[in-house]
Amino acid sequence: MSGNTVTQPHSASCTPSRAARELGLRRGEFDLAANLGHIRTVPDEGEGGRRVTHSEIDRLRARDGFPEALKKRVEAVGTKEGAELLEVPLGRFTRLARLGKVVPVTFYLNRYRAVVWLYLAEELRQFAADENNAPLLSGRTPAGSRKQLAERLDLRPRNWRQRHLGFLRRQAGDHPWARAAAVASQLDAVQIAEIVQDPYERAHLNRFRPRPPAHGAPGSPAAHLAESLTMAQDPDEIGWLRADLSQAVSEARTLQPAPRPTPAPRPTPAPGPAKAREQTPPTPPAASEQTPPEPEEPGRSRGLMGWLRRRTA
């Protein structure tokens, strides 16, 4: 998928389902063509999915041999058809796939919830035409390979995961957090928390985490099985992904730090009571000077009656 991260207006693009119809592809063929980079898509940031521009549809329609040439490039076959293309018995083809000599491009779950691996027919034709692969197509399987098969070696899930990770990285383009999230999609939550310890960075990483391939209703046994196939299983595979995620997050942190909540502004303290002005207490008014009464003579009567008595004496 294209690394173009410019949001396209809906009037200039259409949904994958609509694009598949206009290109004459089944939805599975369209998804595979987009994963392989044959159809360029653009992000729909409003919906969180992908869209196809009308100019891209016009470009594909104008190519020679459309639509047969495009359909041939995304032709995927199962084990039986793959064995026929390589002109080998069914069992030999399965052994080649388990040993990682041919790599599946996608899978589906049948009605018994068994995994059915699919391979690009174009790649199988190239494999058969390569003279270096002739010993693998005939003769006895080497002793070392027979021992691995006896120990139940099966590289199909791991090889598919590596290929799928390449698809996800192509879709992420140059966006640092989307590229890190592509790696994180194959590790469980515990592994991610050990590597990305900052909660804000983990939340930002999860925002770009791609959805696992859809198989069955969400929460169904088929959906859980499909999701488990996307998770790394082998210790060395997990170790490689952990190191890759650590480096990818470090680069993303440098190029585009994860957003953090803006601290709430501290309230401005209300103005306190003005400092009491130092005032000199008012000087109390001077007491009025009063002439103390003259001491009365001993025996002198006070009041009016005493004065009258003195007048009439």
NORLIN-V524801 format. One record per pair of residues at least 4 apart in sequence whose C-alpha atoms are under 6 Angstrom apart, sorted by the first residue. I is the first residue (numbers start at 0). J is the second residue. D is the distance in Angstrom with one decimal. If there is no record, write none. Layout:
BEGIN
i->{I:I}
j->{J:J}
d->{D:D}
END
This chain:
BEGIN
i->{0:0:0:0:0:0:0:1:1:1:2:2:2:3:6:11:12:12:12:13:13:14:15:15:19:19:24:24:32:32:32:33:33:34:40:40:41:41:42:43:43:43:60:64:74:74:75:75:75:75:76:76:76:77:77:82:82:82:82:85:95:96:96:97:97:97:99:103:103:103:103:104:104:105:106:106:106:107:107:108:108:108:108:109:147:148:154:159:167:168:171:171:175:176:177:179:179:179:180:180:180:182:185:185:185:186:191:192:200:211:214:215:215:217:218:231:240:248:251:252:300:301}
j->{33:34:36:39:40:169:170:39:40:170:170:171:172:41:43:52:51:52:53:50:51:50:19:50:24:29:28:29:37:38:73:37:38:166:50:51:49:50:49:47:48:49:65:68:119:120:117:118:119:120:80:117:118:81:117:86:87:89:92:127:100:100:101:153:154:155:154:116:117:118:159:117:118:117:115:116:117:114:115:112:113:114:115:113:152:152:158:163:181:178:177:178:251:251:207:244:247:248:204:207:208:244:229:230:231:230:195:196:257:226:222:221:222:222:222:237:244:252:255:256:305:305}
d->{5.4:5.6:4.8:5.3:5.7:5.3:4.5:5.0:5.5:5.7:5.6:5.8:3.3:5.9:5.9:5.8:5.3:3.9:5.4:5.6:5.4:5.0:6.0:5.8:5.0:5.7:5.8:5.8:5.1:5.8:5.9:5.7:4.7:5.2:5.5:4.8:5.6:5.3:4.6:5.6:5.3:5.2:5.9:5.2:5.9:5.7:5.7:5.2:4.5:5.6:5.7:5.2:5.3:5.9:4.7:5.8:5.2:5.5:5.5:5.5:5.2:5.7:5.0:4.3:5.2:5.7:5.5:6.0:5.4:4.6:5.7:6.0:5.3:5.4:5.5:4.4:5.5:6.0:5.4:5.0:5.3:4.8:5.9:5.5:5.5:5.2:5.9:6.0:5.7:5.6:5.2:5.4:4.8:5.6:5.2:5.9:5.1:5.9:5.6:5.8:4.8:5.9:5.7:4.4:5.6:5.7:5.8:5.4:5.5:5.9:5.1:5.4:5.2:6.0:6.0:5.7:6.0:5.9:5.5:4.5:4.9:5.7}
END
